[in-house]
Amino acid sequence: MPKSQAQSVALPRVVDLDALDEIREALLDALHAGPVDVDGSAVERVSTNALFMLLSASETAKKSGFSFTISDASTVVTGAIEKLGLGPVFKPVLKG
């Protein structure tokens, strides 16, 4: 059986409380299909809640036996991760 190709979920420019429901739905749909790759390159603003949602999605993927990566995270995303002291927990999923 061939390995599933990762489902891509692109984060919007602004990842705040107003965007979370739509992003959560996209992540859930992708997680049901298999491995997930989140494109964080366009993000110019990110909320703390969004970062925790990404961590939750990562754990869900892990429990399902699927990979979960965040590719090309913008400097805003990586800066917020570091500012909150979340670097060690994001390190396994950040790519590029």
N, C-alpha and C positions, 0 to 999 in steps of 0.2 A: 504494500500500500504506500503510495507516494506521500511524502511529508507535506502537510498543509502550508500553503504560502501565507505569510503574515498579512492580516487585514490592516490596511492603513487608515489611521484616524488623524486628520489634520486639525490642530488646535487653531482657533481664530485669533485675530490680533489682540482682542481683549478677552481674557479668561477670568471673568468676575462672577459674582453671584447670579447675575442675570443669564449668563451663558451656561451655568453648570448643568441645568436639566437637559439641555440639548446634547451637551458633551457626554453626560452620563449615559444617555440613551444610545449614542453612537458607540461608546465603549462597550456597553452591555451587548449590543448586537454583534460587535466584532469579537468579543470574548466568547460568545456562543459558537462562533464559527472556527475558532482556533487561535493561533498565535496572533499577537497584536503589535504593531509598530505605530507609535504616536509621533507625528511630525510636529515639533515644537519651534520650528524656525521662524514662524510669523508672529509669535507672541511679543507684544509690546507692554502688556500689563497683565499680571497674574495675581490672583488672590491666594491667601493661605489655604482656604478651603479647597481650592482647585488642586493644589499640590497634594493635600491629604486624599483627595478623591483619586488622583493618579496612583498614589501608594496603595490605596484600597484595590484599585483595578489590577495592580501588579500582583498583589497577594491572591486575588481571585484567579488570575491566570496561573499562578504557581500551583495553587491547590488543584486546578484542572489539568495540570501537566503541560501547560502551554507557555511559550516564551512571551515576554512583554518587554518591549524596549521603547525608549524615548530617543528619537533621532534628531540631531541638529538642534538641540534646545538652544533658544536664543540666550543672549547674555542676561536678559531680564529674568528668564526662568532660572538659569544657573545661579545668578546673583541672589534671587529670593531663596533658593534652596540653601545656599551657604549662609545667608543672613539668619535663617531660622535654625541653623545647625543640623540640617537634614542631609548633608552631604553623604555621610556613611550609608544611610538607608537608600538613597537614590543611586549611589555609585554602581550597583549591579545592573541597573536598567538604562543608565545614560550611555548613549552611543553617539560618537561624532561630535 
